[in-house]
Amino acid sequence: MLSGIGPGAVLSAFGIGVVRDLPVGAGLQDHYMALLNYRTDTESLIAAATEENAVLLQSEGRGPLTSNIGEAGGFFRSRDELDAPDVQFHAAPVLFHQEGLGAAAEHGFAFGPCVLAPTSRGSVTLRSPRPDAAPRIVHNYLTTPEDREVIVAGIRIALEIAAQPAVSGLVTAPFDAPAADSDADLLAWAQRAGQTLYHPTSTCAIGSVVDPELRVLGVPGLRVVDASVFPSVTRGNTNAPVIMAAEKAADLIKGVGRQEGTAG
């Protein structure tokens, strides 16, 4: 946007000359996650930072310090008639709250759902014409009835899992979990305790900002190669799909498999 590629009205309002009027920053999508946290007297990942575990990591590449925190997960359909999962779970052998910034000062674990195919849309735009200014990011999480229904259904699945003997036998007390189970209470808890799953996409989407070869429309020699080109967020983590897009972009730039009659 600072270079003049973006919504003309927004750029003009900041005194930026419009090079190309395109909906850059529109259509932001992300996976909204709500993790239930429970206390336990079973050792958790906060006990991993020991000299013995450091040696194990460095010498054998194994042990608790190899953890990526989100060690397990799964996909669920909130309703049987769905063609594909609409809820994804992540689980961590440590307390994970306040967007990961909350202190994990006692043993615990966390797991919960995210909205896998959100219908809510946000935006990324300018806050200032200064290049060192942070952008204005508005996610608009859970602003559609569909997304609110899915997160509530996902939390109900989580509560059902928490009630199973294999899990409930580990729990000494809730740390941050819904205290009541009405739809309104579960939604209110999700709105308070939820967070991003770090999967922002779709703000330079194919079809509106870039073409199928990831070239910015009307701007020769410029491509976008990251998750922002996805027309919709993937039904799962975005790391591997971004690698796939980058590998494809590398082939396109080299001219490998280019469609006949298209320009470089």
N, C-alpha and C positions, 0 to 999 in steps of 0.2 A: 504493500500500500504506500509506503514512504517513497517508493520509486515511481509512483503514479499509476500502478496497476491495481484496480479495485473499484468499488462502487463510486461512480462519479460524484454523486451528491455528498458522500462522506468525505472524499478527497478534497472537493472544492471547499467544504466547510472548514477544513484545516489549512486552506491556502496551498494545497498541493496540486500541481498541474496534472490533468488527466491524460495519461498516455494511452490507457485502454480501460474502458468502462466494463468491468467484469465483477460478478458477485463473489469476490474473494472474501473469505471470512464467514460467509453464510452457511447454514446447514450443519453447524457443529453437532457431532454426535459423540456419545461416550457411554461406557458401561457404569451405571450407578450401583454401588455395592453397599450392603448393610451386614456387618459382621457381628454375630453374637459372641460375647466374651464371657468365659466362665473361669472361676478359680478352681485350682486343683492342688492336691498335696503330692502329686506325681511330678517328678523333675521335668522341667521344661527347658526351652532353648536359652533362657537367661543364665543357666548354669554352664553354658558351653564354653565360655571364655576362660579356659584353663591352659596351663602350660602343656599338660598332657595332650589335650585336644589340638593345640597348635602344632605340636610335633607330629601328631597323627595326620593332620592336614598336609603339612609340608613334606612329610616322608612318604606317605601312602595315598594322599589325595582322597581321604575318606574321613568319616567322623562327623559330629554335629556341626562343626564349623563349615562344612560344605553346604549347609542348608540354604535354600533360597527363600526361606520363611514360608512362602505359599507352597507347601510340600505336597498337597493333595487337592483334588477337586473332582468335579463331575458335572454332568449336564442333565437337566430335568425338563420334562414337559409339565407345565402347571395344570394343563387340561389334557385328557387322553386324546381328544380329537385333533390336536395340533400336529402339523406335518413335521415340525422340527422343534428342538428344545427352545424354550424361551427364557430359561433360567440357568445360570452357571454358578457353581459353588466353588469357593476356595477355602482351604483350611490351613491353619498355621499352629505349630506347637509352641505358641507363645501368645501372650496378650497383645492384641493389635487394635488400638482404639485411637480416637481423635486423629484420624487420618495418618496413623502411624507415628504421630508426634507425642502421644501420651506415654507416660513412663510405664515400663513393664517391670515393676519393682517387686512382683510376687509371681509365683508359678501360676500359669493358666494356659488356656488355649482359645482359639477363635475360629469360627467358621460361619459362613453365611452366603446368601445369594446375591447375584447381580442381575439387572434387567438386560437380557442378552440381545434383544432386537428392539431398542427403544424407538418410540415414535415422537418423543420430545426432541426439540431442536433448539440449539443455542447459536451463539455467534462469537467471533473474534473480530475486534475492530480497534481503531486507534484511540488512544487516550490523549495523545499529544503529537505534534509533528516532530518532536525531538526524537532522534534515533536511540537515545538511551532511556526513553520512557517505556515502562511496561505496558503491554497491550491491555485492553479492556476485554475480559473474557466472561461471558454470561452463558452458563450451561443450561439453565431452565430445566433442571432435573425434575422428573415426576410431574410435569405440567400437563400431561394428558391422562385421561381416565385409564387408558390401556396400560400405561406404565405403572400407575398407582396400583392397579389390580394385580399386575405381575409381581411387584415387589412384596405386596401383602401375601400373595400365594407362596412366594419363595420363602418368606419368613415362617409361614405355617409349616412348610416342609422342614425347615431348620429346627423348629420347635419339636416336630415329630421325631427327628433324628436325635435331638437332645434328650428325649424321653426314653430312648432305647437303653436297655441295661448296659450295653457296651460303652455307652457315653455317660449315662447318668451315674454309673458307678465310679467315674473319675471326678465328678463334680463335687466340690465342697460347698460352693455357693455361686450365685450369679455375680459377675463383675459388671457387665453392661449387657443386659438382655431385656426384652419386653416384659413388663410386669403384669400386663393384662393381654387378653387375646381377641378383643373385638377388632373389627376391621379398622375402626377409627384409631384405636390405641396402637395397633401395629403400624399403621401409616405414620402416625405422629412420631413413634419411635424411629422409624426408618428415616424420616425427614431430619430428625435430630442427630442420629448416630451414623448416618450413611456418608459415603465418600466416593470419590472417583476411583476407578480401577486402573487409571492411567492409560486409557485407550482412546484418546481424542482423535477423531477422524473427520474427513469429508468437507473441509472448508475450502478446498480447491478441487472440487469434484470433477471427475471425467464427465464430459457432456455440458458442463456449465462454465468451467474455468480452463480445463485442459481437454485436448482431444484424446482418442484412444491410444495415441503414441506418446501421451503425457506432455505434449507441446502446449504451451500457453496460447490460447486462441488469439490470433492476430499479433503475436509478438515473436518474430523469427528468432531462432537460436536459443530460446528459453524453454526449459522443461521444469516440471515439479516432480520429484520422486520421493514420496513419503506417504504416510497414512492419510494425508489430507486429500489425496486423489481418489480415495475410495468413495464411490457414490453412496454407500451405506456402510456402517460399522460391521465388521465381521461377527459371526456368531461364535466368538471365542477370542482368545488372546491375539494381539495384533503383531507380535514380533515376527513370526514366520511369514505371514502375508506381506509384511513390509520387505522382508528379504526377497521374497518372490518378485515383488514389484521392482525392486532394485536390480535383480538379475535380468528381468525382462527389459528394463530400461537400458541396461548396459548393452544388450543385444540390439535393441532398436537404434541406439546411438551408433553402434558399429555397423548397422545395416543388415544384421542377421535376421532373416525371416520377415523383412519389411514387405508390406503389401505392395503389389505392383501399382505403380502410378502415384505413390505418395512421396512427398518431398522429405528431405532429411532435415 
